């Protein structure tokens, strides 16, 4: 089945109050996708973010980001007033998120809603807490204790609570009872609003592609509450952490710092935690993209405490065993494998054995130094083609930066030497749409012909990542009609 969609993080929606949310603008975006003939909306991970604001470094793999809660719905419920919402400083740019101001304002105003909610007596809230007890209480307790430690990671807590000793756990639960309920309330609001939005999308014929990182953050409720799942010593200090080796882009490699899994332990439990994680992901999304798929074949292990990734070594992952277990327990779920970067024969075999579609990025295709699997004539149908991802430049920004040789190669491949550079994004969109790939995803910025200032993330850098927001009403009727026409032309409706 040929189909297509767009990539846009929730945070990049043009909602009020500083950051994209599950607001009217999210529903408007779904309407636009429908009118443009699209059937997929790909988003980034929805978890609560910490320092650096990356959705790939979350305080929980199960929890949702309170930033995405729509305040206008709380106004409608009488828990907040519009004047209260407008009185906070959310930043002064409609195009970029000021995370510091969002952080300072968001929790304060949500706490007001909580104090007025009398949520402890709400039957639906209590049912939600019971249904999600396997992760919710630990997450709420973790965040409450973390606040009492002024934001410090659990690695820096006192040993009694760091190691989850029973007396300490009971003491903190009693002392922080209201704070714990507040964090559960935020998750309840998130769940209600997300499920409502997803239901609307599905009724419009739009499926949601969610994204889960292979790893969890060291500073997370997951690691603190389940230390046995990871390569930690008896004091819960990591033995080794995740990253990737030196290459042509980074002489020192990339030191991500995530705790590595104890795969032998996971196997002994029938991969119970992974089964819960994937099952929960399919409650949130219709399709799941798993980031860094090659890590299931082999993972790069860096000694904890190293300042670079240069001393890491490759270790064997669970391989096909995990995915056989997944098929047995969850059935034939729809997964996309992020298989980018250098792939060994064993990774390619794992992808083939699972049957999952991999990813093809057009920006990786036009390199005159070598033949590329990313050129469309090398595709098979079982793949997902992108002009670029959240980690790439926009197609217009990329095209301005590539060498003249690579540019000429792309012009020859497109057979369009008369192309207007200001319209080049449409040439690459058409190339992706007409490829044999069953699924085609185009980032919103590429449909709008936007430049480098609107890219989502530049890997291995800190600063202005994850901040870009789409302007309101930027999709004109003309653009929507053109996308719809191309989608029909290339049989993706």
C-alpha positions as CSV (number, residue, x, y, z in Angstrom):
1,X,0.0,0.0,0.0
2,X,1.5,3.3,-1.1
3,X,1.0,6.1,1.3
4,X,2.6,9.4,2.4
5,X,2.7,11.9,5.3
6,X,4.5,14.7,7.0
7,X,7.1,14.9,9.8
8,X,6.4,17.6,12.5
9,X,7.1,17.4,16.2
10,X,4.3,18.4,18.6
11,X,6.6,21.1,20.0
12,X,6.8,22.7,16.5
13,X,3.1,23.4,16.3
14,X,2.1,27.1,16.3
15,X,0.2,26.8,19.6
16,X,-0.1,29.6,22.1
17,X,1.9,29.8,25.3
18,X,5.4,29.3,23.9
19,X,5.4,25.7,22.6
20,X,3.4,23.4,20.5
21,X,0.6,21.6,22.4
22,X,-2.5,19.4,21.9
23,X,-4.3,22.6,21.1
24,X,-6.7,23.7,18.3
25,X,-3.7,24.2,16.1
26,X,-2.9,20.5,16.4
27,X,-6.5,19.7,15.2
28,X,-6.0,22.2,12.4
29,X,-2.8,20.5,11.3
30,X,-4.7,17.2,11.1
31,X,-7.3,18.8,9.0
32,X,-4.6,20.2,6.7
33,X,-3.0,16.7,6.4
34,X,-6.4,15.3,5.4
35,X,-7.0,18.1,2.8
36,X,-3.6,17.5,1.4
37,X,-4.3,13.8,0.9
38,X,-1.9,12.6,3.5
39,X,-2.4,9.6,5.7
40,X,0.5,9.8,8.2
41,X,1.8,12.2,10.8
42,X,5.2,11.4,12.2
43,X,6.1,13.0,15.5
44,X,9.2,12.8,17.8
45,X,9.2,11.1,21.3
46,X,6.6,12.5,23.6
47,X,8.5,12.1,26.9
48,X,9.2,14.8,29.5
49,X,12.6,16.5,28.6
50,X,15.4,17.5,30.8
51,X,18.6,19.5,30.3
52,X,19.3,20.1,26.6
53,X,15.5,19.8,25.9
54,X,16.1,16.7,23.7
55,X,13.1,14.4,23.3
56,X,15.7,11.5,23.1
57,X,16.9,12.2,26.7
58,X,13.7,11.9,28.7
59,X,12.9,11.5,32.4
60,X,10.7,8.5,31.5
61,X,10.1,6.2,28.6
62,X,6.4,5.9,29.6
63,X,5.5,9.4,30.8
64,X,4.3,12.3,28.5
65,X,5.7,15.8,28.4
66,X,3.6,18.3,30.5
67,X,4.6,21.0,28.1
68,X,2.2,19.6,25.5
69,X,-0.9,19.9,27.7
70,X,-3.3,22.4,26.2
71,X,-4.1,25.2,28.7
72,X,-7.1,26.3,26.7
73,X,-8.9,23.0,27.5
74,X,-8.2,23.7,31.2
75,X,-9.7,27.1,30.8
76,X,-12.8,25.5,29.2
77,X,-13.0,23.2,32.3
78,X,-13.0,26.2,34.6
79,X,-9.6,25.2,36.2
80,X,-7.8,28.3,34.8
81,X,-8.7,31.6,33.4
82,X,-7.5,33.0,30.1
83,X,-6.2,36.1,32.0
84,X,-4.0,33.8,34.1
85,X,-2.6,32.0,31.1
86,X,-1.9,35.3,29.3
87,X,-0.2,36.8,32.4
88,X,2.9,34.5,32.2
89,X,6.0,35.2,30.1
90,X,6.1,32.5,27.4
91,X,8.9,34.1,25.3
92,X,8.6,36.7,22.6
93,X,9.1,34.6,19.4
94,X,6.4,32.7,17.5
95,X,9.1,30.8,15.6
96,X,11.4,29.6,18.4
97,X,10.8,28.0,21.8
98,X,12.3,29.7,24.8
99,X,12.5,26.6,27.0
100,X,13.6,28.4,30.1
101,X,10.5,30.6,30.1
102,X,8.2,27.7,29.2
103,X,9.7,25.7,32.1
104,X,9.3,28.4,34.6
105,X,5.7,29.3,33.6
106,X,4.3,25.9,32.6
107,X,4.6,24.0,35.9
108,X,3.5,27.0,37.9
109,X,0.2,27.4,36.1
110,X,-0.4,23.7,35.9
111,X,0.0,23.6,39.7
112,X,-2.8,26.1,39.9
113,X,-5.1,23.8,37.9
114,X,-4.1,20.9,40.1
115,X,-5.0,22.7,43.4
116,X,-8.4,23.5,42.0
117,X,-9.1,20.1,40.5
118,X,-9.9,18.0,43.7
119,X,-8.5,15.3,41.4
120,X,-8.1,12.7,44.2
121,X,-11.8,12.2,44.3
122,X,-12.2,11.8,40.5
123,X,-13.0,8.2,39.6
124,X,-11.5,8.4,36.1
125,X,-8.3,9.7,37.5
126,X,-8.1,6.9,40.1
127,X,-8.8,4.3,37.3
128,X,-6.1,5.8,35.2
129,X,-3.6,5.6,38.1
130,X,-4.5,1.9,38.7
131,X,-4.2,1.0,35.0
132,X,-0.7,2.6,34.8
133,X,0.6,1.6,38.2
134,X,3.5,-0.4,36.8
135,X,5.3,2.9,35.8
136,X,3.2,5.9,37.0
137,X,3.9,5.8,40.7
138,X,7.6,5.4,40.3
139,X,7.7,8.2,37.8
140,X,5.7,10.6,40.0
141,X,7.8,9.7,43.1
142,X,11.0,10.1,41.1
143,X,10.1,13.6,39.9
144,X,9.0,14.6,43.4
145,X,12.2,13.4,45.0
146,X,14.2,15.0,42.2
147,X,12.6,18.4,42.9
148,X,13.4,18.0,46.6
149,X,17.0,17.5,45.5
150,X,16.8,20.7,43.4
151,X,16.9,18.8,40.1
152,X,19.8,16.5,40.8
153,X,19.9,13.1,39.1
154,X,19.2,10.1,41.3
155,X,22.9,9.1,41.0
156,X,23.6,12.1,43.3
157,X,20.9,11.3,45.9
158,X,21.6,9.9,49.4
159,X,22.3,6.2,49.3
160,X,19.1,5.2,51.2
161,X,16.7,6.6,48.5
162,X,19.2,6.2,45.6
163,X,19.2,2.4,46.3
164,X,15.4,2.4,47.0
165,X,15.6,1.2,50.6
166,X,12.1,0.4,51.9
167,X,12.2,2.8,54.9
168,X,13.4,5.7,52.8
169,X,10.8,5.0,50.1
170,X,8.0,5.0,52.6
171,X,9.3,8.2,54.2
172,X,9.5,10.1,50.9
173,X,6.1,8.8,49.8
174,X,4.5,10.2,53.0
175,X,6.4,13.5,52.9
176,X,5.8,14.1,49.2
177,X,2.2,12.8,48.9
178,X,0.7,15.9,47.4
179,X,3.6,16.4,45.0
180,X,3.3,12.8,43.8
181,X,-0.4,13.3,43.1
182,X,0.4,16.5,41.2
183,X,2.8,14.6,38.8
184,X,0.2,11.8,38.4
185,X,-2.4,14.5,37.6
186,X,-0.1,15.9,34.8
187,X,0.1,12.5,33.3
188,X,-3.6,12.1,33.5
189,X,-4.2,15.4,31.6
190,X,-1.6,14.4,29.0
191,X,-3.2,11.1,28.4
192,X,-6.7,12.5,28.1
193,X,-5.7,15.2,25.7
194,X,-3.4,13.0,23.6
195,X,-6.0,10.2,23.3
196,X,-8.6,12.8,22.2
197,X,-6.2,14.2,19.5
198,X,-5.1,10.8,18.3
199,X,-8.7,9.6,18.0
200,X,-9.5,12.7,15.9
201,X,-6.6,12.0,13.6
202,X,-7.6,8.4,13.2
203,X,-11.2,9.4,12.3
204,X,-9.7,11.7,9.6
205,X,-7.8,8.7,8.2
206,X,-4.5,9.9,9.7
207,X,-2.2,7.3,11.4
208,X,0.4,8.5,14.0
209,X,4.0,7.4,13.6
210,X,5.6,7.6,17.1
211,X,9.2,7.4,17.8
212,X,11.0,5.6,20.7
213,X,14.7,5.9,21.4
214,X,16.5,2.5,21.9
215,X,18.0,3.8,25.1
216,X,16.6,5.5,28.2
217,X,18.3,8.3,30.0
218,X,20.5,7.7,33.0
219,X,18.6,10.6,34.7
220,X,15.3,8.8,34.5
221,X,12.6,7.0,36.5
222,X,13.2,4.0,34.3
223,X,16.9,3.5,35.4
224,X,16.2,4.4,39.1
225,X,13.3,2.1,39.5
226,X,14.7,-0.8,37.4
227,X,18.4,-0.9,38.0
228,X,18.6,-4.6,37.3
229,X,17.8,-3.9,33.6
230,X,21.0,-2.1,33.1
231,X,24.8,-2.5,33.3
232,X,25.2,-0.9,36.8
233,X,27.4,-1.9,39.7
234,X,26.2,-2.6,43.2
235,X,26.1,1.1,44.0
236,X,24.0,1.7,40.8
237,X,26.9,3.4,39.1
238,X,27.1,2.7,35.3
239,X,29.8,0.2,34.2
240,X,29.6,1.4,30.6
241,X,27.4,3.8,28.6
242,X,26.2,4.2,25.1
243,X,27.5,6.2,22.1
244,X,29.0,5.7,18.7
245,X,32.7,5.4,17.5
246,X,34.8,8.0,15.8
247,X,34.0,8.5,12.1
248,X,34.4,11.1,9.3
249,X,32.0,13.4,11.1
250,X,33.4,13.2,14.6
251,X,37.1,12.4,15.4
252,X,36.2,11.6,19.0
253,X,33.0,9.7,18.3
254,X,29.7,10.5,20.1
255,X,29.4,10.0,23.9
256,X,25.6,9.8,24.6
257,X,25.9,8.7,28.2
258,X,22.8,6.4,28.3
259,X,23.1,3.3,30.5
260,X,23.4,0.1,28.5
261,X,21.1,-2.8,28.9
262,X,21.9,-6.1,30.6
263,X,20.7,-8.2,27.7
264,X,21.3,-11.5,29.5
265,X,18.9,-10.3,32.3
266,X,16.3,-9.2,29.8
267,X,16.5,-12.5,28.0
268,X,16.0,-14.4,31.3
269,X,12.7,-12.5,31.8
270,X,11.4,-13.1,28.3
271,X,12.2,-9.4,27.6
272,X,9.3,-8.5,29.9
273,X,10.2,-4.8,30.2
274,X,10.6,-4.5,26.4
275,X,7.3,-6.1,25.8
276,X,5.6,-3.6,28.2
277,X,7.4,-0.8,26.6
278,X,6.5,-1.7,23.0
279,X,2.9,-2.6,24.0
280,X,2.5,0.8,25.7
281,X,4.0,2.5,22.6
282,X,1.2,1.0,20.5
283,X,-1.4,2.4,22.9
284,X,0.1,5.8,22.1
285,X,0.8,5.4,18.4
286,X,-0.4,3.5,15.3
287,X,3.1,2.9,14.0
288,X,6.4,2.9,16.0
289,X,9.8,4.0,14.6
290,X,12.6,2.5,16.7
291,X,15.6,4.8,16.9
292,X,19.2,3.3,16.4
293,X,18.0,-0.1,15.3
294,X,21.6,-1.4,14.7
295,X,22.0,-1.3,18.5
296,X,19.9,-4.5,18.8
297,X,22.5,-6.3,16.6
298,X,25.6,-4.8,18.2
299,X,26.0,-1.8,20.6
300,X,28.9,0.4,21.2
301,X,30.1,0.2,24.9
302,X,32.1,3.1,26.3
303,X,33.7,2.8,29.8
304,X,31.8,5.0,32.3
305,X,33.8,8.2,33.1
306,X,35.5,8.5,29.7
307,X,35.4,12.0,28.2
308,X,35.2,10.7,24.6
309,X,33.9,7.7,22.8
310,X,37.4,6.7,21.5
311,X,37.9,3.8,23.9
312,X,34.6,2.1,23.2
313,X,34.1,-1.5,21.9
314,X,31.3,-3.3,20.0
315,X,29.3,-5.8,22.0
316,X,26.6,-8.3,20.8
317,X,23.0,-7.2,21.3
318,X,19.9,-9.5,21.6
319,X,19.5,-9.8,17.8
320,X,16.5,-11.5,16.3
321,X,15.6,-13.2,19.7
322,X,14.0,-10.0,21.0
323,X,11.8,-9.6,17.9
324,X,10.7,-13.2,17.8
325,X,9.5,-12.7,21.4
326,X,7.8,-9.5,20.3
327,X,5.9,-11.3,17.5
328,X,4.9,-14.1,19.8
329,X,3.6,-11.8,22.5
330,X,2.2,-8.8,20.6
331,X,1.5,-10.1,17.1
332,X,2.3,-8.4,13.9
333,X,2.7,-4.8,15.0
334,X,3.9,-2.1,12.5
335,X,7.5,-1.0,13.2
336,X,9.9,1.2,11.2
337,X,13.6,0.5,11.8
338,X,15.9,3.5,11.9
339,X,18.8,1.8,10.1
340,X,20.9,4.9,9.2
341,X,24.6,5.1,9.2
342,X,27.2,2.4,8.6
343,X,25.5,-1.0,8.5
344,X,27.3,-4.3,8.8
345,X,26.1,-7.4,7.1
346,X,24.7,-8.7,10.4
347,X,22.6,-5.6,10.8
348,X,21.3,-5.9,7.3
349,X,20.4,-9.5,8.0
350,X,18.6,-8.6,11.2
351,X,16.5,-6.1,9.3
352,X,15.7,-8.7,6.7
353,X,14.8,-11.3,9.3
354,X,12.4,-8.9,11.1
355,X,10.8,-7.8,7.8
356,X,10.6,-4.2,9.1
357,X,11.0,-1.4,6.6
358,X,14.2,0.6,6.9
359,X,14.8,4.3,6.1
360,X,16.0,6.0,2.9
361,X,17.2,9.6,3.1
362,X,17.6,11.6,-0.1
363,X,20.1,14.0,1.4
364,X,22.4,11.0,1.8
365,X,22.0,9.9,-1.8
366,X,24.0,12.5,-3.8
367,X,27.6,11.9,-2.9
368,X,29.9,11.8,-6.0
369,X,32.5,9.9,-4.0
370,X,30.6,6.6,-3.9
371,X,27.5,4.8,-5.1
372,X,24.7,5.0,-2.6
373,X,21.9,2.7,-1.3
374,X,20.0,5.9,-0.8
375,X,19.6,6.6,-4.5
376,X,16.0,5.8,-5.4
377,X,16.9,3.3,-8.2
378,X,18.3,1.1,-5.4
379,X,15.2,1.0,-3.3
380,X,12.8,-1.9,-2.7
381,X,9.2,-1.3,-1.8
382,X,9.6,-2.2,1.8
383,X,11.2,1.0,3.0
384,X,10.3,4.6,4.1
385,X,11.8,7.4,2.0
386,X,12.4,10.9,3.5
387,X,13.9,14.0,2.0
388,X,15.5,14.4,5.4
389,X,14.8,13.8,9.1
390,X,14.8,15.9,12.3
391,X,18.6,15.4,12.4
392,X,19.1,16.7,8.9
393,X,19.2,20.2,7.4
394,X,16.1,21.2,5.4
395,X,16.3,20.3,1.8
396,X,16.8,23.9,0.7
397,X,19.5,24.5,3.4
398,X,21.3,21.3,2.4
399,X,21.2,22.1,-1.3
400,X,22.9,25.4,-0.8
401,X,25.7,23.8,1.2
402,X,26.6,20.7,-0.9
403,X,29.6,20.8,-3.3
404,X,29.1,21.8,-7.0
405,X,30.0,18.2,-8.0
406,X,27.2,16.8,-5.8
407,X,24.8,19.5,-7.0
408,X,25.5,18.5,-10.6
409,X,25.0,14.9,-9.8
410,X,21.6,15.7,-8.3
411,X,20.6,17.8,-11.3
412,X,21.6,15.0,-13.7
413,X,19.7,12.5,-11.6
414,X,16.6,14.7,-11.6
415,X,17.1,15.4,-15.3
416,X,16.3,19.1,-14.6
417,X,19.2,21.5,-15.3
418,X,16.7,24.3,-15.6
419,X,15.4,24.0,-12.1
420,X,15.0,27.2,-10.1
421,X,17.0,26.8,-6.9
422,X,14.2,28.5,-4.9
423,X,11.9,25.7,-6.1
424,X,14.4,22.8,-5.7
425,X,12.5,21.4,-2.7
426,X,9.7,20.4,-5.0
427,X,12.1,18.4,-7.3
428,X,13.3,16.3,-4.3
429,X,9.7,15.9,-2.9
430,X,8.6,14.6,-6.3
431,X,11.6,12.3,-6.4
432,X,10.7,10.8,-3.0
433,X,7.0,10.6,-3.8
434,X,7.4,8.8,-7.1
435,X,9.9,6.3,-5.8
436,X,8.9,2.6,-5.3
437,X,9.1,3.0,-1.5
438,X,5.7,2.1,0.0
439,X,5.9,5.0,2.5
440,X,7.0,8.6,1.9
441,X,7.5,11.1,4.7
442,X,8.3,14.7,4.0
443,X,9.3,17.2,6.8
444,X,7.0,20.2,7.0
445,X,9.9,22.6,6.4
446,X,10.6,21.0,3.0
447,X,7.0,21.4,1.8
448,X,7.3,25.0,2.8
449,X,10.7,25.5,1.2
450,X,12.3,26.8,4.4
451,X,16.1,27.3,5.0
452,X,18.6,26.1,7.5
453,X,17.3,28.4,10.3
454,X,14.3,26.0,10.6
455,X,16.1,22.7,11.1
456,X,15.1,20.8,14.2
457,X,18.4,19.4,15.4
458,X,22.1,19.4,14.6
459,X,23.6,16.2,16.1
460,X,26.6,16.6,18.5
461,X,25.8,20.3,19.1
462,X,24.2,22.1,22.0
463,X,22.3,25.3,21.9
464,X,19.5,26.1,19.5
465,X,18.2,22.5,18.9
466,X,14.6,21.4,19.2
467,X,13.4,25.1,19.2
468,X,11.9,25.7,15.7
469,X,8.1,26.3,15.4
470,X,5.9,26.5,12.4
471,X,4.1,29.8,11.8
472,X,0.4,29.8,11.9
473,X,-1.5,29.5,8.6
474,X,1.8,28.9,6.6
475,X,0.1,26.2,4.5
476,X,-1.7,28.2,1.8
477,X,-4.6,26.7,-0.2
478,X,-2.3,26.6,-3.2
479,X,0.4,24.5,-1.3
480,X,-2.3,22.1,0.1
481,X,-3.8,21.6,-3.4
482,X,-0.4,21.0,-4.9
483,X,0.5,18.4,-2.3
484,X,-2.9,16.7,-2.9
485,X,-2.3,16.7,-6.6
486,X,1.2,15.1,-6.3
487,X,-0.1,12.5,-3.8
488,X,-2.8,11.5,-6.3
489,X,-0.3,11.6,-9.2
490,X,2.1,9.2,-7.5
491,X,-0.7,6.9,-6.2
492,X,-0.2,7.6,-2.5
493,X,-3.9,8.3,-1.8
